[in-house]
Each structure stands twice: as structure tokens, then as C-alpha cells.
Amino acid sequence: MSKPLSDHDRKKQISVRGLAGVENVADLKLNFNRHLHFTLVKDRNVATRRDYYFALANTVRDHLIGRWIRTQQHYYEKDPKRVYYISLEFYMGRTLQNTMVNLALENACDEATYQLGLDMEELEDLEEDAGLGNGGLGRLAACFLDSMASLGLAAYGYGIRYEFGIFNQKIVNGWQVEEADDWLRYGNPWEKARPEYMRPVQFYGRTEHHSDGVKWVDTQVVLALPYDTPIPGYRNNVVNTMRLWSAKAPCDFNLKDFNVGGYIQAVLDRNLAENISRVLYPNDNFFEGKELRLKQEYFVVSATLQDIIRRFKVSKFGSREVVRTDFNKLPDKVAIQLNDTHPAMAIPELMRVLLDEEKLTWDQAWDICVRTCAYTNHTVLPEALERWPVDLFAHLLPRHLEIVYEINRRHLENVAAKFPGDHDRMCRMSLIEEGGQKRINMAHLCIVGSHAVNGVAQIHSDILTATIFKDFYEMEPHKFQNKTNGITPRRWLVMCNPGLAEVIAERIGEDFIRDLDQLQGLRKYVNDEAFIRDVAKVKQENKLKFSVHLEEHYKVKINPNSMFDIQVKRIHEYKRQLLNCLHIITFYNRIKKEPNKQWTPRTVMIGGKAAPGYHTAKMIIRMITAIGEVVNNDPVVGDRLKVIFLENYRVTLAERAIPAADLSQQISTAGTEASGTGNMKFMLNGALTIGTMDGANVEMAEEAGEDNIFIFGMRVDDVDALDMRGYHAEEYYKRLPELKQAIDQIAGGFFSPKQPDMFKEIVNMLMHHDRFKVFADYEDYMKCQEKVNALYKNPKEWTKKVIHNIAGCGKFSSDRTIAQYAREIWGMEPTLEKLPAPDDTL
């Protein structure tokens, strides 16, 4: 019997990792040593692990540079239409391994580092996550960048280079504690500062109206310094750019008017300007109307639009002209996509530039603006919608307030013309909300100022046109579209789950990586014994690997044969982590009641961050950890149930947890989760879903087949009907003994014996003001979980359903999503053509 392959030799056999040619490996080793010596100025004898990481990162980056320059040169020559994806968040995670995957360098780098006596995985683990996002919205932007490059689109991601990203979460005595994320502490090898493209951004001041137009004067200037990060497409030699702006005080900041002795203070005050790009606001699905946040939103928009217009003016294929001046052509060359309302200021800012600087008429400027901009809505939760106080606007951006008022005046004229005498409709549709403090409704501004408005899953887009944007839909139905979200199969399959990618490639080839619809080809293997065995084996290996990680971090003994039941996402009442908790408690009570029964063992993992100011979410985390303390230390339960709160959930932890999951929990109240994308990642990685008919779960059930997904609970219509009748939690509490027992235990301090009333607020909320109706879905959820248990006892049937799910994942590639944006909103055509490879000796 041959001895088992080492981890290194096994990886070498995974074809999706690229070929490790002898010359390639020798070159990589040479460049690695060159970077160690010349870039890092280190001798092998004194180099640290981190030095080795930076040497490897720089070596891989070298392979991007030629392609990056070549791609940008290609765009300059061909002058295609360009798309600008503006987002306040880009949740990128780590870059090294993703770059190696997309450049087919993984096996070659692995071999080179191995020959140098290093372990590549160990080096990869030294990279900091670029955590410049909160959750779904920021991660979607990152997936979109990967797909735009892989589809050969001339695309640019524009955002803010936050010095501190999403906080690191520590759990101390069961509570969340936040720690600043100093991700740039050791430097970032993937970014290149571009001081030559620095742009001034103005704030405050006042407006002067002259016969030749309007001037915005006496402003305070902050400089926007761009940092560029290369975005490689999948093996097509395309490298696009993500440009993130950093705030810098001008040299004369606060010195123009300084008095004797004020010099030191003036220099210290530069921090005030530079605070704009200091920190990411850590709220997910919640609007906090702070001046600094509005500054961030205008900062990214102003700098980006200056860049867009500069590039528009200098690019003209085959022409010797220095400048293109006809702005009517702007919508033919530029598409701007607004990722939620955070960059909504792009609309009045583009108007300001066209009116005040380029001297266009209002009608010309407005036509250009609308044809250029498009808006993606990400939520229907009222507390998440941006509504800025008019006084704050007047103070910070006086010219933009005038423009918004004029947009609104003309908009309301159009409404009155189409719906004469309908005063209520005018009030509802106004960009300005009257009553108490006047506010600007940014979603209304985006709809009026864009030619396309989209939701992010079919059910979400339908809810938009039927409810919160109904009036706008009735006025301009042609604007409204759906673009169901997707995920990049490069990071979320090839990179994080190479074992599964390989068993798929053995059956249907490797082309599915750039055309995920080809996964349908797996349907014919659904009864193939060998394939069923291979899929199950990969899952088991992933579970064992993750178990080692869990036991190291949580000192809890994991049963790797238990069902890995995972809910990872931001902690929010609408996502109903509390419903999950009620299932855990009920399962625990059942084991205690019948300890000798053959229960299906589970390891339940819940992870996610709570916004620092969201008290209820922090209490939910404390409750999960409290339940874990009781359950995990109960000898009667043993290894049949374990509860783990996954600390500091982030992109890199998702890449480990998702491939190991058996069951994915997607249990938001129907009508509240716009789409979800974690749901798609679990599906692609061989987990089965238990979920409500919400967000993209609806389309996942369609694609995989309703029989292959565990759907439970109220549909949107049921929720509406319950709202009409009135939701009374006590009715369920009185009628369902197991629910009553669980609630009584929480309320009575069973899970917090030292502080019996610790969770009384949560119980009070659930009993008296639960907007998300946890109890209404409890009974059906418990029944559905029984079906899950029964199926898990039959591994072969379980794996067959897994295969149906993987085969139905094609729709959920962000390549499909982006191809639809390109064709149906941006007026661009994706291509799978490769650019010629650059001469790497350049």
C-alpha cells in the first residue's frame, strides 16, 4: 500500500491551481530572493516570517504590473465605455491567494516557497484582511470588481481608503468588545499611491449668484490622495483598478489666518481634515446622520467625479486633440453605478460641475446626469434609509442644497403634470420631507436622478415597486429593474474549496470557473456512486480541518461527525439569530428529557459582528455565549450538541467556515433580507439551506428544486396578513409548550444563573414589541429542523440533495449579475476574450 500523499504533494495534483513549470518556479525563487534583498533590505539570516510574506506578495505583484499597464494602455487606445462603481465599502479580504488563483500561479508559488524551505499557507496567514466594509453590500462590491475584470469590462471601483476598517471583535466574558482594525500597520504591498492625481475637495463656504453663473466661495479645501489596487480578471490578462481616496490637509491648512504662536496648533489641526478617511462607520442596515459621514460621502463623490471628467476629456481614440469637450457624449463613454444611496451626492455634484464649471444649461446637464447615473437599492428597512437634515446640508454643502431644491421643484412639476390635483402624492414623492426637521430623502434623489433603479433579488425588486417606491414606479415604470446578486466563484469555490473545485473539474472540466452555468452538467452525476462519495469525502476533510481550528480557538471538543449547522452574518433582529437560539434551547431540552434517544448530533455555530451602538444586537451575542456555556458543559448532552460563537467573523473566517458547513441558516422574516449572498456561498460549497422565502432564497429554491432546500415559515403575504390582524406573541407563548419552556428559562436566569434578569429586555422585546415576529415562525421552524435531522441520518440522500444544489448554482455567479448590469443598464458588452500576455521582462 502506497503511503498517503503529503499535504504539499496533494495540492500539486489539484489542476485548478495552475501548472508549476520548472522555469516558472526557478524565476519565482529568484524574484523572491531579489525582493527580500532589494525591496525589504533583509538578509535571509535575519528575515522574519512577515518579511517572507512581503517578499512573496511583491513577487506575485510583479506578475500583475505588466498586465496592469497593458490593460490601461489598451483602454486608452480603444476608448471603450467605462463603468465607475462608486461604493463607500469594498470588503476585499486578503489579496495574495486570490491573485495567485486568477493568474494561475498557485502551484508554482507553492513549489517555489516549498523549495525555499517555507510553508506558503503559513505566509498567506500573515496578510491582514482589507476590512473596508460591514457585510453584504461591501462584499458584493468586491465580487463585482472580480467579475468586471473577468468579463473584460473597462471598470473602476471608487471608494475610501479607511485607515481603520471594520473593528476586530473580541469576546470577553461573553460580551462583544471592539478593537480598532489597524490593517495598514505593516504596510500594504498591493496598493500604489498616486499623488500625481491628487484632487481638491471643497466643503462649507457660501454661494454667490452672478450674471455668468453661480460661484461656491470661501470654502475649506481637503485634498484627496488616490491609492490604486490592481484587480486581476480570471486568467484573461486583464487588470482593472480599484482607486481609494485618502484625505490629506493642504500645506496651507489653517495657516492663512494664523496668529502669532498659532503655527503648532495649525499643524496639529491638519488631523481634522484628515479624519475624513480615518474610519469606516460600523453600521449595517442603519442610518446614523453624522456630519463626518456626510463628509465621507461627498469626499468620495467629488474626487471621483473630477477623475471621471479628467479621463473623459483626455481619452479620444485616434485623435490628436488634447481635450474632448462635448459633454453630450458623456453618457456614451461613462456609466456611474451608485452602490446604495451612500454616493447619492454624485447626482447634485455632477450637476454642479456641468452647470457651474462647464457652463451647460440645466436641461442639457440634467439629461446627461440621468443618462449617466444608475442606482442600486439594498434595503427596505426604514431605519436604514438615508434622510439628511437640510440644515446640515446647508452648512456643509450650500451649493448642492440649492441644486437639490431645483431638482425637486422641476420633479414636482412633472408629478403635478402627470397626476394633477394629487397633493398627497406630491408630498410622498418630494425629495424634501417636511414636518419637524426638514430632511432630504436620498433614495428619492437617486431615483429621480438615475435612468435605472434596481433591487438585488426578484422578491426585493417586486417589494420596491409595490411598496416604498410605488409612486415612482407608477410615474416612470421603465426605470425599475431587478439584478439578483451573485458571488465570484474564484474566491468562493476555487480559492476557498479547491478540493470541491477539483472533483467538479474531474467530471465536467474547468470551464465552469468562468461560466458557472456549466455546473448544470453535474445533474447527470446525482446518482453516480463515485461522485457522491467524492463530494462527501471533500466535505468531511473540510470539516476535520475546521474542527482543528475550532478546538485550538475555543477549547471545545468537536464531534466531526455531527452536523455543522452555521449561521454567519451581521447580528440584527431582522436576521433572527434569536430564532436559531430558540431551536438550540428546544433541542437541548429534548435531549435532557430523553437522554437515551438516538439524536442527530449537531455543532451549532453562530458568528457575526454587532454595530457598537446597537444594544439589542450586543445582548443577542451575550445570549448565544450564555447558552453555549450551559450546553457545552452539560455532561448529559455530551458531544450531541455544542454551541460556538465564532469570534471576529470576517472574509477570511468565512473562507474557512463555509466549505465546512452542512446546514446554512437563512432565516430572516420574509420581506426583510434584500438578497443575501452568504446563502449563495454555502450553496456553492455543498451545504443545504434551511430558510424562509426571503431574498435570494426564493430563487435558490427555484434553481435547486424546492425538494432540495428546507423552506419554512411565513411568506411575504402571510407577514402582511399578520400585520393587518396584529401580531400577538403571547398567543404563541401560551399555545406552544416548548416555546414557553425556552422563554421561561431565558427569563428565569437558567442561562445566566449569576445574573438571573440578564436577558429580561430580550424576553420583553420578544413578548411585546418584536417587529420581526420570531414566535410566528417557531413552530414551522422546529418541524423543518426535524426534516433536516431525518435526512442527515441518510448521508447518501443528503449528498444527492447537495449535488442538486451545487448544480443549481450557475445563476448565482456575479459574472451573470455583472453581464446583466452591463447589457441592461450600462450599455456595455462583456467579453471572454483574453488580452495578449505582456512580456514579463519589461
Secondary structure, 3 states (H helix, E strand, C coil): CCCCCCHHHHHHCCHHHCCCCHHHHHHHHHHHHHHHHHHCCCCCCCCCHHHHHHHHHHHHHHHHHHHHHHHHHHHHHHCCCEEEEECCCEEEECCHHHHHHHCCCHHHHHHHHHHCCCCHHHHHCCCCCEEECCCHHHHHHHHHHHHHHHCCCCEEEEEECCCECCCEEEEECCEEEEECCCCCCCCCCCCEECHHHCEEEEECCEEEEECCEEEEECCEEEEEEEEEEEEECCCCCCEEEEEEEEEECCCCCCCCCCCCCCHHHHHHCHHHHHHHHCECCCCCCCCCCCHHHHHHHHHHHHHHHHHHHHHHHHCCCCCCCCCCCCHHHHHHHEEEEEECCCCCCHHHHHHHHHHHHCCCCHHHHHHHHHHHEEEECCCCCHHHCCEEEHHHHHHHCHHHHHHHHHHHHHHHHHHHHHCCCCHHHHHHHCCEECCCCCEEEHHHHHHHCCCEEEECCHHHHHHHHHCCCHHHHHHCHHHEEECCCCECHHHHHHHCCHHHHHHHHHHHCCHHHCCHHHHHHHHHHCCCHHHHHHHHHHHHHHHHHHHHHHHHHHCCCCCCCCEEEEEECCCCHHHCHHHHHHHHHHHHHHHHHCCCCCCCCEEEEEECCCCCCCHHHHHHHHHHHHHHHHHHCCCCCHHHEEEEEECCCCHHHHHHHHHHCCEEEECCCCCCCCCCCHHHHHHHCCCEEEECCCCCHHHHHHHHCHHHCEECCCCHHHHHHHHHHCCCHHHHHHHCHHHHHHHHHHHHCCCCCCCCCCCHHHHHHHHHCCCCCHHHHHHHHHHHHHHHHHHHCCHHHHHHHHHHHHHCCHHHEHHHHHHHHHHHHHCCCCCCCCCCCCCCCC
